[in-house]
Amino acid sequence: MGTGTSPILFENLVIVQCDEENGEASFIVALDKKTGKEVWKTARKVQVSWSTPILVRTATRPELITSGTEFLISYDPATGKELWRHKGVESNAIPSPVANSDMAYLVAGFPAKIAYAIKLGQNGDLTGTPNVPWKYEKGTAYVPSPILYGDYLYLTTDRGILTCIDAKTGEVKYEGGRIPIPATFTASPVAYENKILMTSEDGDTFIIKAGPKHEILGTNSVGEPVYASPAIADGRIFIRGEKNLYCIGT
C-alpha cells in the first residue's frame, strides 16, 4: 500500500517515520532541511505503519510521538533518543496521534479497536502504569484520525459514528452519534469555532456542535468525492476533491 506517513518539521530538521513490512529494517530519521544531510537515525522494531507522528511541546521538553503495532514510542526530536514506550495498538497503525501539552492519545481501528491516553513527560516503559490513566476499546476508525478539541476527544468510525470522551478522565459523554445520511469516511475530522467538521468520501461535510451533547448543525457538499482531510487557515477551509481544490470562506 506504500508510504502513508507525512514528514514532520522540527527546528532545522525534517523527520520521517519509515516502517517497513516486517519491522526488521524500520527506522525514523532526521535530515537537515537545507542540505538533506542525515542528522540522526534510530532503528524501530515496528511493522509497517501509515501513521504520521505528532510533535508535542510539554512544559519541560518537546516529544515526538509515534504509533505502531508493537510499540507506541516517544522520541527526543533533536537527537532521536527514545524517551518512553508503551505496548502498541496491536492493529494497523493508521490514525495519527493527537495530543495537548499533558497527554497524548493513540488509537487504531482494525482489526482491534483501541484508544490509549498516555501522560507526557515520562521515561521508560509505561505499559500497565498509572501514566496510562484510561483506555477505550470501541468506536475507532481504520483510517480517519481522532480529534482533540477543548476538553474532549472525539473518536469516529469509518462510517462517521462519533464518540465524545472527556480527554482527562476518560468519561464517555456520548456514544453512537450519527450523521443524517449513510456515508464512508477517509478524511479525518477538523474543528473550528466550536464545531467539528466531518467530510465523507461523497464530498459531504457534516457540521457537528462541539461539546458533550451530539447535535448536527448542518450539511454542505462540494459535489465530488473527497478522500483527503480538510485544512483550515486564515478563516478559510480548504477541501481537496477528486477533481478540484476548494477554498471556502466569507
N, C-alpha and C positions, 0 to 999 in steps of 0.2 A: 504493500500500500504506500510505500515511500515515506519520506520525512514529513512529519506534521508539526514539528516544533518551530517556533519563531525565535530569532535572535533577541538577546537582552542587552541593553546598553548600561554600563556602569562606569562612570568617570571616563577614563581613556580606553575602556575595554569593550569589545563585542564578545558576548558569551553565548555559546551554542551547546545545547544538550544533544548528544549523538548516541542514542541507544540502539544497538543492532539486534538481530533476530533472537539469538540465544543468550545474549548477555556477556559472552566471553570477551568481546572486544569493545564493549560500551565505554564511553568516556564523556566528560564535559570539559570544554576547552575555552580559554580566553585569549583573544587576539588583540593586538594593538590596533585601534580603529583607524589610525593614519597609515600604518605601514603593513598591516597584516601579519606581523611577526608574532609567533606564539609566546605568550607571557606565562601561562601555566596550563597544565593539562592533568586531569585527575581521572583515574580509572573508576568505572562503576560496574558492579556485578548485578546489572539490572537488564531484564529482557527489553525487547523493542517497545518503545512508548511513543505517544504522539502528544504528550502534554507539555505545553510551554511553561518553563519555570516562572516564578514571580520574585521580584526584588522587593524586600521589605526593610524599612529603616526603623528599628526599635529604639528605645530610649538609650541603649548602650552601644548598638552596633548595627551594621547592615547585615542582612541574611538573604541568601539565595535559596529559595525553597523549591525542591523538585519532587515530582511524583513518580512512582514506579510500581511495578507488580510486586517485586520482592521487598523494596525499601522506599520509605519516604526519607529524604536526606536534605539537611540544610548545610550550605557551604558558606565560607567567607568569600564573598565575590572578588576580593582583592588578591587572594592567594590560592583559592581552590581547596583550602583546608576544610575537612569535614567538621562541623560544629556539633550536630546531633543527628540521630536517625531514629526511625520507628519502623515497625514491620509495614510492608507495603499494602496496597489496596487489593492485592490478590485477584486482580481483574485487569482488563485492558486499561492502561493509564492514558486516557484521552482528555478528559476535562482538566483544565488548568487550575492550580491552587488559587485561592483568594485569601486576603489577609487584612488585618488592621495592624496597629503597632504592638498589639499584645498577643494575638493569636492568629494562627494560620488554619485554614480549612481545606482539606484534601478529600476528593471524592472520586468514585468510579461507579459505573452503572451496569457493566456486563463482563463476565457472567454473574458475579456477585454485585450486590448494591451496598455501598458503604460510604459514610461521611464521618471523618475524624476532625475533632477540634484539638489543636496542639498549642500549648503555651510556648511563645518565643523566648529567646534569651537563655535557653538551656544548653546543656552539654551532655554528650554520651548517648546511651540507648534509652529512649523514653518509653519503650513498649511496656505496657502494664503499670505505668507510674501515674501519680496524681497530676503530672504535667499533661495528661490527656483527659481533660475534665468530662468529655462526653463523646459518644458516637451514636450514629443513627443508621439504620440498616434497611431503608427503603426510600422510594421516591427520587432516586438519582437517575441521570441520563447516561446513555452510551457515548454521546458526542458533546452536547452543549455543557458548558461550564456553569457552575452556580454563580450567584452574585451576592455580595455582601454590601448592604446599603443601610446606613444608620445602625440601629441596634439589632437588625435582623439578617439572617442568612436565608436566602431563597434558593431552594432546590427545585429543579424542573426535570420532568421525564422527557423522553423524545417525542411524546405526544402533547407536551405543553401543560401537564398537570403539575400544579405548584404546591410546594410545602413551605411554610414560613416557620422558622425556628429562631428563638431568642439566641443570638450568637454567643452570649456569655454563659448562659446556664444550660442550653440545650433543650429548654422547654418548647414543646411544639405548640405554636399558636394556631395553625390550621394545617390540615392535610386535604388533598383531593381538590384543590382549587382548579376549576376547569375553565377553559376558553369556550366561547359560544358555538364554534363550529369545529368539526374534526380536522386535525392537521398534524403534520410531522415537522419536527424542528431539527435543524443542523446548526443554525446560528445560536450563539449564546445571548442571554438577556442583557440589556443595558438599563441604566437608570438615569432619570433627570427630573428635577423639580417634583420630588415625592411621587414619582411614577416609575413603574417597571415596564419596559417595552420589550415585547417578545415578538420576533419576526419569524414566520413559518416558511417552509420551503415553497409554498404557494405565493409568497410575497405579501402576505397579510401581517400587519403589525397590530398586536393586541395591547392595549394600554390598561395596565392594572394599577390600582391605587396601592402605594406602598404602605406597609403597616400590618398590624396583626389581624386584620379582617379582609378577606378576599372580596374585591369588587372590581368588575370590569367597567372601565370608563368609556371605552370606545374602540373602534376598529378602523384601520385605514389600509389601503392596498396600493402597491406600485404596479400590479397587473402582470408581473412576470416572476419566475422562480428566483428565490434568494437562498443562498447557502452560507454566505459569509456573515459574520457578526457585524451589526451596525457600529458606527463610531460617532461620538458626539464631541463637537469642538466649537467654541465661539458662538453658542446658541443655535447651532445647526446640527442636524443629524444626517449622516452620510450612509447611504444604503447601496451596496454593490449588488445589482441584479445580474441575471444571466446575460443580458444584453446591454444594460445601461448602468451608469453610476448616477445616483440621485443625491442632490443636496437639498434638504428641506429645512426651511426656517421662515421667520417672519420678515 
